[in-house]
Structures are given as structure tokens and as C-alpha cells.
Amino acid sequence: MHTLPAILYRNTLDTVPTYLALLRIIVPLTIAMQLLVEFGVIRAVSPVFAPVMQLYGLPPELAVAWLTGMLIGLWPAVVIIFTLVPPEALSVADMTVLAALLLCIHSLPIENKILAEAGPAFWATTIIRFIGGMIFAALLHMVFAATGALSAPLDPAWIPLDDSEGWADFAVGLLQTLGAMFLILLGLSWAMELLRVSGILHRVEGTLAPLFALAGVRRKAAPCATIGLFLGTTYGGGMILREAKASKIPPRQIFITCIFMGFAHGIIEDTLLVVALGADLTSVLVARLVFSIIASAVVAVAVNRTSDEAFFGRLFRAQA
């Protein structure tokens, strides 16, 4: 019988390859995205997306924020929103629709590349997540436009400033983020083992099992879905990558779980962030979870009916 220190030591060794795999994805992509910002590429191409903003009843200038979020991340997008459009020019409904777009469609190159390491095709998870996010935001916009709900002027609790950072600050921030990521991954690995040993994990999974089952996520993938739901795709993807390499989760379940995490992840931090900007809590939390479950369930039905030849030929790359 293994002692607890021996188990934690083994988990530490298992975490290192997963962390290195994430580094190979995150570091070059993050630098590439920062270069796009520095050279003005994102701002230059954003007018192409202005018509999309108008479809959602949003000022065309917000296309810059949406494109920034889509390619780089939620935080960089949030920082520049009120430098593009003043708060008094927006309603609560406007911010909620923009928040829906950003919550579902952000960090696509980095997050979906991480998920692709576990097997799902990058193009498939990206397209499904993009279309799903567009549909979710469109549904909210139609409801708000038809009912006049949330038409009150925006009154954000927090107005972030556009603090430009040089490359030195960027490098320090990246190193701090990567260091924190390793500690979080290691802590998750230890916590998962302790929860397994104590039996708590079994009870938590049992509580969330009905929700995951509705989304098509089965019990073996539930721990990864739980981490992704609360902490984000990066950490959920890291855990599912580890489980995939150990062949503990069936390929179709890996694919479905990645889709669910793409729609519903980081529900605490991300939700609080957009609510601080004035978005409606019920819409970005409850409605997003409901939509994520329904959308994932639809994908699960389609994936489970797909032949092995088509699934492994187009949608999934088996682990070596």
C-alpha cells in the first residue's frame, strides 16, 4: 500500500510532462498574440468584424474588443472596452450581449490548441465553440430586443484603465503566470488524489453527475469537466490531457467534455469579471450554463452517431 507522500511524489512527477506540454503551446502563442497587438494588426483588421457587432445591436467600435478577446483573452478585451465606447453609450443589455460573446469566444488559439493535445481536432472545437457563442449571444439579443429587458443605462462597478505595458512588463507577467500555472496544476493533482482517497471526490461527482449527464459528459470525464467548469479550460484541458495519455477516458467522451468546457468554463472568475463591467448576472451565469448543457448535448448526440472512420479521421487524433 502506497503512503500519502509517495502518492503525492508520483503525482508531482506526472504533472511535469503535462506542464511542459502546456508551455510549448502557451508561450509561443502568447508572444505571437502580443506581437499582433504591438504592431496594430488586431486594430487594423477589426473593421471587418464591425458588421457583426451591428447584428447584435452593438457599436461597431466594440469589434476591436471582441477580436482581442477572441485571439488573446478575456482580460485584454475587458481592459479596452471603455476606451472604445464610453459606459454611458451602452445599456445593460449591450454589455450582457458583448459579455456573452467574450465568455464563449475567447482565447481560441491558445485554449483550443491545449484541448487539441488531448485528441479533439482544433478546427472542430474552434468552429463549434465559435458558432455556439454566436448563437448564445444572438438569443440573448433577440430576447432583450423583443422584451426591452435590461435597457437601463450601464452603470459598471469597475471601469478598467488601458494601461499600456512594455515588453519587460509583459515578460514579467508571463513568467508570473507560468509559475502560478505550475503551482495550480500541481495543487490540482494533489487535491484530486486527496479527494479520491478521502471519498469526497466521489460525492462531489455524484452531485454534479446529473448536470454533466445532461450535457453528455459521463462519470469518467466528470473530474476534468468539474475543473474546467470552475477553474477554466487551461486547467481542465491540462487535466484531460493527462487522463487522455493514461487512456482513462474514451475518445468520444474526451471530445464531448472539451466541447462542454469550451462553452462553460471559469464560471466564477470570468462571470465576476463581466458582471463588474455591468453585465446581467443571471444571463451570463444561469443562461450560459443552460445553453452550454443543451449545446453540448446536441454535439454529444451527433458525435455518438458518427462512425469510427469519420470520428477518428476528421474529429479526433488518437494519443500516441
C-alpha positions in Angstrom: 0.0 0.0 0.0 1.4 3.4 -1.0 1.9 6.1 1.6 0.5 9.6 1.0 3.9 11.2 0.5 4.7 8.6 -2.1 1.4 9.2 -3.9 2.0 12.9 -4.0 5.5 12.5 -5.2 4.2 10.3 -8.1 1.6 12.9 -8.9 4.3 15.6 -9.0 6.3 13.6 -11.5 3.2 13.1 -13.6 2.4 16.8 -13.5 5.7 17.9 -15.1 5.1 16.4 -18.6 1.7 17.9 -18.7 3.0 21.3 -17.7 5.8 21.2 -20.3 3.2 20.3 -22.9 1.2 23.4 -21.9 4.3 25.6 -22.1 5.0 24.5 -25.6 1.6 25.8 -26.6 1.1 28.8 -24.4 4.5 30.6 -24.6 4.8 30.9 -28.4 1.1 31.7 -29.0 1.1 34.3 -26.2 4.2 36.0 -27.7 2.7 35.8 -31.2 -0.6 37.4 -30.0 1.3 40.2 -28.2 3.2 40.9 -31.4 -0.1 41.3 -33.2 -1.2 43.8 -30.6 2.1 45.7 -30.7 2.1 46.1 -34.5 -1.5 47.1 -34.6 -2.6 44.1 -36.6 -5.7 43.4 -34.5 -6.9 47.0 -34.6 -6.3 47.1 -38.4 -8.4 44.0 -39.2 -11.2 44.7 -36.6 -13.3 46.9 -39.0 -14.0 43.7 -40.9 -15.9 42.5 -37.9 -17.8 45.7 -37.3 -20.9 44.5 -39.2 -21.1 41.5 -36.8 -21.3 44.0 -33.9 -24.2 45.8 -35.6 -26.1 42.5 -36.0 -26.1 42.3 -32.2 -27.1 45.9 -31.8 -23.6 46.9 -30.5 -21.5 49.9 -31.5 -19.1 48.8 -34.3 -16.1 50.1 -32.3 -16.5 47.2 -29.9 -15.3 44.9 -32.7 -11.8 45.7 -31.5 -12.6 44.3 -28.0 -14.3 41.2 -29.4 -11.4 40.4 -31.8 -8.9 41.0 -29.0 -10.8 38.6 -26.7 -11.2 36.0 -29.4 -7.5 35.9 -30.2 -5.8 36.8 -27.0 -8.0 36.5 -23.9 -10.8 37.9 -21.8 -8.7 40.2 -19.7 -7.1 42.1 -22.5 -10.5 42.6 -24.1 -12.1 43.8 -20.9 -9.3 46.4 -20.4 -10.0 48.2 -23.7 -13.9 48.2 -23.8 -14.4 51.6 -22.2 -11.6 53.1 -24.2 -13.6 52.3 -27.3 -17.1 53.2 -26.2 -17.9 55.2 -23.1 -20.1 53.5 -20.5 -23.0 56.0 -20.9 -23.3 54.9 -24.6 -24.2 51.4 -23.6 -27.1 49.7 -21.9 -27.0 46.7 -19.5 -28.3 44.6 -22.4 -25.5 45.8 -24.7 -22.8 44.8 -22.1 -24.5 41.5 -21.4 -24.6 40.5 -25.1 -20.9 41.6 -25.5 -20.1 39.6 -22.4 -21.8 36.5 -23.9 -19.7 36.8 -27.0 -16.5 37.2 -24.9 -17.3 34.4 -22.4 -17.9 31.8 -25.1 -15.5 33.0 -27.8 -12.1 34.0 -26.2 -8.5 32.8 -26.3 -9.4 30.4 -29.2 -5.9 29.8 -30.5 -4.4 29.0 -27.0 -7.3 27.2 -25.3 -8.4 25.1 -28.3 -4.7 24.2 -29.0 -4.5 22.9 -25.5 -7.6 20.8 -25.9 -6.3 19.5 -29.3 -3.4 18.0 -27.4 -5.9 15.6 -25.8 -7.2 14.5 -29.2 -10.0 16.7 -30.5 -9.3 18.4 -33.8 -8.5 22.0 -33.4 -10.7 23.1 -36.3 -13.7 21.2 -34.9 -13.6 22.5 -31.3 -13.0 26.0 -32.7 -15.8 26.1 -35.1 -18.3 24.5 -32.7 -17.4 26.9 -30.0 -17.5 29.9 -32.3 -20.9 29.1 -33.7 -22.2 28.2 -30.3 -21.1 31.5 -28.8 -22.6 33.5 -31.7 -25.9 31.6 -31.3 -26.0 32.2 -27.5 -25.3 36.0 -27.9 -27.9 36.2 -30.7 -30.6 34.5 -28.5 -29.9 37.0 -25.7 -30.0 39.9 -28.1 -33.3 38.8 -29.5 -34.9 38.3 -26.1 -33.7 41.8 -24.9 -34.8 43.5 -28.1 -38.2 41.9 -28.0 -38.9 42.5 -24.3 -37.0 45.6 -23.7 -35.3 43.9 -20.8 -32.1 45.3 -19.3 -32.5 48.6 -21.3 -31.3 50.7 -18.4 -28.1 52.7 -18.9 -25.0 50.9 -18.0 -23.6 51.6 -14.5 -20.4 49.5 -14.2 -19.0 48.8 -10.8 -15.5 48.8 -12.3 -14.0 50.7 -15.2 -10.6 49.3 -16.1 -8.0 51.5 -17.5 -6.0 50.9 -20.6 -2.5 50.6 -19.1 0.0 50.0 -21.9 2.7 47.6 -20.9 6.2 47.3 -22.4 7.9 44.1 -23.3 9.7 44.0 -19.9 6.3 44.1 -18.1 4.9 41.6 -20.5 7.8 39.2 -19.9 7.5 39.5 -16.1 3.7 39.0 -16.3 4.1 35.9 -18.5 6.7 34.3 -16.1 4.5 35.0 -13.1 1.5 33.4 -14.9 3.5 30.4 -15.9 4.8 29.9 -12.4 1.3 30.2 -11.0 0.1 27.8 -13.5 2.5 25.1 -12.4 1.6 25.6 -8.8 -2.1 25.4 -9.7 -1.7 22.2 -11.8 0.4 20.6 -9.0 -2.1 21.6 -6.4 -5.0 20.2 -8.6 -3.1 16.9 -9.0 -2.6 16.7 -5.2 -6.1 17.8 -4.4 -7.6 15.2 -6.8 -5.6 12.5 -5.2 -6.6 13.6 -1.7 -10.2 13.9 -2.7 -10.1 10.4 -4.1 -8.5 9.0 -1.0 -11.0 10.7 1.3 -14.0 9.8 -0.8 -15.1 13.4 -1.2 -14.5 13.4 -4.9 -17.0 10.6 -5.3 -19.6 12.6 -3.5 -18.9 15.8 -5.5 -19.1 13.9 -8.8 -22.3 12.4 -7.7 -23.8 15.8 -7.0 -22.7 17.2 -10.4 -23.4 14.0 -12.3 -26.9 14.8 -13.4 -25.8 18.2 -14.8 -22.9 16.6 -16.7 -25.1 13.7 -17.9 -27.5 16.2 -19.5 -24.5 17.6 -21.4 -23.4 14.2 -22.5 -20.4 14.0 -20.1 -20.1 10.7 -18.4 -18.6 9.9 -14.9 -15.1 9.1 -16.1 -14.8 12.6 -17.5 -16.6 14.4 -14.7 -13.5 15.4 -12.7 -12.0 17.1 -15.7 -15.3 18.8 -16.5 -15.6 20.0 -12.9 -12.1 21.6 -13.0 -12.8 23.2 -16.4 -16.1 24.5 -15.2 -14.8 26.2 -12.1 -11.1 27.0 -13.0 -11.0 27.3 -16.8 -10.1 25.5 -20.0 -6.4 25.7 -19.4 -6.5 23.7 -16.2 -9.4 21.5 -17.3 -7.5 20.9 -20.6 -4.3 20.1 -18.7 -6.1 17.5 -16.6 -8.0 15.9 -19.5 -4.6 15.8 -21.4 -3.2 13.8 -18.6 -6.2 11.5 -18.4 -6.1 11.0 -22.1 -2.5 10.0 -22.1 -3.3 7.4 -19.5 -6.2 6.2 -21.6 -8.7 6.6 -18.8 -11.4 8.4 -20.8 -12.9 7.2 -24.0 -12.1 9.4 -27.1 -15.7 10.4 -27.7 -16.0 11.4 -24.1 -12.9 13.5 -24.3 -14.3 15.3 -27.4 -17.7 15.9 -25.7 -16.1 17.1 -22.5 -13.8 19.5 -24.4 -16.9 21.0 -26.1 -18.7 21.4 -22.8 -15.6 23.1 -21.2 -15.4 25.4 -24.3 -18.9 26.7 -23.6 -18.8 26.6 -19.8 -15.5 27.3 -18.1 -14.1 29.6 -15.5 -17.6 30.4 -14.3 -16.5 32.1 -11.1 -13.7 34.4 -12.2 -15.0 35.1 -15.7 -18.5 35.7 -14.6 -17.5 38.1 -11.8 -15.3 40.0 -14.2 -18.1 40.8 -16.7 -20.6 41.4 -14.0 -18.3 44.1 -12.6 -18.5 45.7 -16.0 -22.3 45.8 -15.7 -23.4 42.6 -17.4 -26.5 40.8 -16.0 -25.6 38.0 -13.7 -28.5 35.7 -14.5 -27.8 35.9 -18.2 -24.0 35.3 -18.1 -24.2 32.6 -15.4 -27.5 30.7 -15.4 -28.5 31.2 -19.1 -24.9 30.4 -20.1 -24.9 27.1 -18.1 -28.3 26.1 -19.6 -27.2 26.9 -23.1 -23.9 25.1 -22.5 -25.7 21.9 -21.4 -28.1 22.0 -24.4 -25.4 22.8 -26.9 -23.1 20.1 -25.6 -25.9 17.6 -25.6 -26.6 18.3 -29.2 -23.0 17.8 -30.1 -22.9 14.6 -28.0 -25.7 13.1 -29.9 -24.0 13.9 -33.2 -20.6 12.6 -32.1 -22.0 9.3 -30.7 -23.8 8.7 -34.0 -20.7 9.4 -36.1 -18.9 6.4 -37.5 -15.5 5.5 -36.1 -14.0 6.1 -39.5 -15.3 9.7 -39.7 -14.7 10.4 -36.0 -11.1 9.3 -35.9 -10.4 10.5 -39.4 -11.7 14.1 -39.0 -12.6 14.9 -35.5 -10.1 13.2 -33.2 -6.4 12.3 -33.2 -5.7 9.2 -31.1 -2.9 9.6 -28.5 0.4 8.1 -29.4 
